[in-house]
Amino acid sequence: MRTLWAQLGSIMGSLMFLSAMLKSFPPFSLISDYLRVYTNRLTSRLSPYVRISISEYSGDRQAFSAIQTYLSDNSSRRANRLKGNFLRNTQNPLVLTMDDDEEISDAFHGINIWWVSVVKSHEMFLNLTFPKCHRDLITSQYLNHVIEEGKAIAARKRKIKLYTNLPGRGSILLTSTEWRDVLFEHPASFDTLALHPEKKEEIVKDLVKFKNGKDYYAKMGKPWKRGYLLYGPPGTGKSTMIAAMANFLNYDIYDLELTSVKNNMMLRKLLIGIERKSIIVIEDIDCSLNLTEKRKEKKKKEKKKPEEEDQDDDNCKVTLSGLLNFIDGIWSALGGERIIVFTTNYLDKLDPALIRRGRMDKHIELSYCCYEGFKVLAKNYLDVESHHLFGRIEGLLKETEMTPADVAENLMPKSMEEDNESCLKRLIEALEMAKEARSGKKKKEDEDEGNRQGQEI
C-alpha cells in the first residue's frame, strides 16, 4: 500500500511540475490550467482524507467561537507553536491559542483528526482533516461534540463583566466598541440580600424561569427578554439587587448612561452592541434626560446663548418614544436572553407608558428594612443568628422606617475590639432616634392640619 501511494505521489508531482513548466509558455498556458484542474480532481478522488474548511464569517459566529475555544483549550497542551493574547481586566490575562498554520491532532472514538488554523486575506479559517471512511461520524457527531464542549469550556471560564457607554464624540457613527468593560467582582448574592425570604424566593423563581425559557418564549412568539422595575427609597438595595441577579444568572451588566447618548440612532447602535446573556441597567430612570412626565417642562431658550441652545439640543435628542422602542421595539429582539432593569426612587414620577406590563414585566418594591432583612444583615456583618436584643430591634423596626443601608452601617463594627452587643445597642439607639424624629414630624403635621381646618372654619 505504501508503495502504491509513493508511486501516485510521484505521478502527481510530475504532473504539477509539467503544469508549471507549460505555464511559462503563453501558447501552452491553457493546457497548464487544464492539467492543474484535473490534477486537483485526481488527488481529491484518490486521497483517503476529507478536508472541511470553516470560515469565521460564514454561518453561526457563536459556533465558530465555540470551536476556537475548544481548540484553544487543546492547543495550549498539544501545539508546538502558540499565539499569546493578553486580555484586559482578567485574573489570567494570557490566553494561548494555536498559531497560524499550526496543526494539532485530536481523537474521537479512536479516529485521528487534525486541525489547522489558516489566515487568508484577513479572514481566519479552521481546516479539519479526517479519514474519508468516517465522514458520517465526523459530520454528524464529532462537530457537534466540539461545539458543545467549546460552549461548556467557555461557560466554565466566563467572567462577568460590567460595561458602560462612553460619552458621545459628536459623530453619528457609533459601533459596539463604544462599550467599555471592566471585570465585575461584586460579591452580592440572594443569600446575603436583606430581603424577606418569600420575596427572595419569588424573584429567584422568576429568574430561573426566564433563564430556562428559550423554548417557552419562542412558543409564545415573543422576544426572549424580560423587564424589571426596582423602586423604593434610596439605600434600600436596588443596585445590590442588580449585582445579585447578575451573579445568580452569570450575566454581564450593561450600565446604560442615557446622558451620554446623543440621539435615538446612537441608542439603537448601542443596543446592537449588547451581547446575549446580559442585564441592561438604567438607574434613576426618573432623572435621565427628563424622559419622565412626557417631557412637559419646556426649555427657557430665550435666556440662553445660541451656542448653549445647540449644546442642549445635542444632549436632549433621546426621546421617550426612542427609549420605548429600545425596550420593546423590533430591534429589542436582537440577540435574545436579555433582562432590562430600571431603577427609581420615585415611582409616581414615571410616565405610565414607560413601566406598563409588557415593558417592565415585574415591579419589585424595595422598601425599608424588615425584621427578616435585619437578621440577614446581622448574620452578614456580625455572624450572629440570635441574641437577646433581637426582640427589641424587631419591635422598633415595626414602629419606624430605616433603610437596609442605614441598618448595615450601624451593625458594622467600628473597631477590632467592638463586640456584637455593642453593635446591636448602637442600632437600637439609631432606631429610637429615628422613631422620635418620625413621631415629632407626625405631630407637627397634625398640628398644621388642625390649624388649616381652623382657618377654613
Secondary structure, 3 states (H helix, E strand, C coil): CHHHHHHHHHHHHHHHHHHHHHHCCHHHHHHHHHHHHHHHHHHHHHCCEEEEEEECCCCCHHHHHHHHHHHHHHHHHHCCCEEEEECCCCCCCEEEEECCCCEEEEEECCEEEEEEEEEECCEEEEEEEEEHHHHHHHHHHHHHHHHHHHHHHHHHHCCCEEEEECCCCCCCCCCHHHEEEEECCCCCCCCCCCCCHHHHHHHHHHHHHHHCCHHHHHHHCCCCEEEEEEECCCCCCHHHHHHHHHHHHCCEEEECCHHHCCEHHHHHHHHHCCCCCEEEEECCHHHCCCCHHHHCCCCCHHHCCHHHHHHHHHHCECCHHHHHHHHHCHHHHCCCCEEEEEEECCHHHCCHHHHCCCCCCEEEECCCCCHHHHHHHHHHHHCCCCCCCHHHHHHHHHHCCCCHHHHHHHHCCCCCCCCHHHHHHHHHHHHHHHHHHHHHHHHHHHHHHHHHHHHHC
